[in-house]
């Protein structure tokens, strides 16, 4: 059974915990993560959306077209 949960807002401390579950906090801090849609370097300030696909956390920046891509399930 697959469960889909849509979260509209996340507190900063929760965001770090979510990324931590996937081992991505250090990569985020080091500027090593890119937006899945536009490949812009992600920061804590411009992270706009997240999806879990095939047990992997996929991240999107805060550009409207990238958020829209995430809302449609990603590319």
C-alpha positions as CSV (number, residue, x, y, z in Angstrom):
1,X,0.0,0.0,0.0
2,X,1.3,3.4,-0.9
3,X,0.4,6.4,1.1
4,X,0.5,10.0,-0.1
5,X,0.7,12.8,2.4
6,X,0.7,16.4,1.2
7,X,2.3,18.9,3.7
8,X,1.7,22.6,3.0
9,X,4.1,24.0,5.6
10,X,7.0,22.8,7.6
11,X,8.8,24.4,10.5
12,X,12.5,25.0,10.2
13,X,13.4,22.4,12.8
14,X,11.1,19.9,11.2
15,X,12.7,20.5,7.8
16,X,16.1,19.7,9.1
17,X,14.7,16.5,10.7
18,X,13.2,15.5,7.4
19,X,16.4,16.0,5.5
20,X,18.3,14.3,8.3
21,X,16.2,11.1,7.8
22,X,17.5,11.0,4.2
23,X,21.1,11.9,5.2
24,X,20.9,15.3,3.3
25,X,21.6,17.9,6.0
26,X,25.4,18.0,5.4
27,X,24.9,18.1,1.7
28,X,22.4,21.0,2.0
29,X,24.8,22.9,4.3
30,X,27.7,22.3,1.8
31,X,25.7,23.5,-1.2
32,X,25.8,20.1,-2.8
33,X,22.0,19.7,-3.6
34,X,20.3,20.9,-6.8
35,X,16.7,21.4,-7.7
36,X,15.4,18.4,-9.5
37,X,13.6,20.7,-12.1
38,X,16.0,23.5,-12.9
39,X,19.3,22.3,-11.3
40,X,19.6,25.5,-9.2
41,X,21.8,25.0,-6.1
42,X,19.5,24.5,-3.1
43,X,19.8,26.4,0.2
44,X,17.8,26.4,3.3
45,X,16.3,29.7,2.1
46,X,15.3,28.6,-1.4
47,X,14.0,25.1,-0.8
48,X,10.5,25.1,-2.0
49,X,9.1,21.5,-2.3
50,X,10.0,17.9,-1.5
51,X,8.7,14.6,-2.9
52,X,9.6,11.1,-1.9
53,X,10.0,9.0,-5.1
54,X,11.2,5.4,-5.0
55,X,12.3,5.9,-1.3
56,X,14.4,8.9,-2.3
57,X,13.8,12.5,-1.2
58,X,13.6,14.7,-4.3
59,X,14.0,18.4,-3.7
60,X,12.8,21.5,-5.7
61,X,13.7,25.2,-5.3
62,X,11.1,27.9,-4.7
63,X,10.8,29.1,-8.3
64,X,7.1,28.9,-9.3
65,X,7.7,26.6,-12.3
66,X,9.7,24.2,-10.1
67,X,7.0,24.2,-7.4
68,X,4.5,23.5,-10.1
69,X,6.6,20.6,-11.4
70,X,6.7,19.1,-7.9
71,X,3.0,19.5,-7.5
72,X,2.5,17.5,-10.6
73,X,4.6,14.7,-9.2
74,X,8.0,15.7,-10.6
75,X,9.6,15.0,-13.9
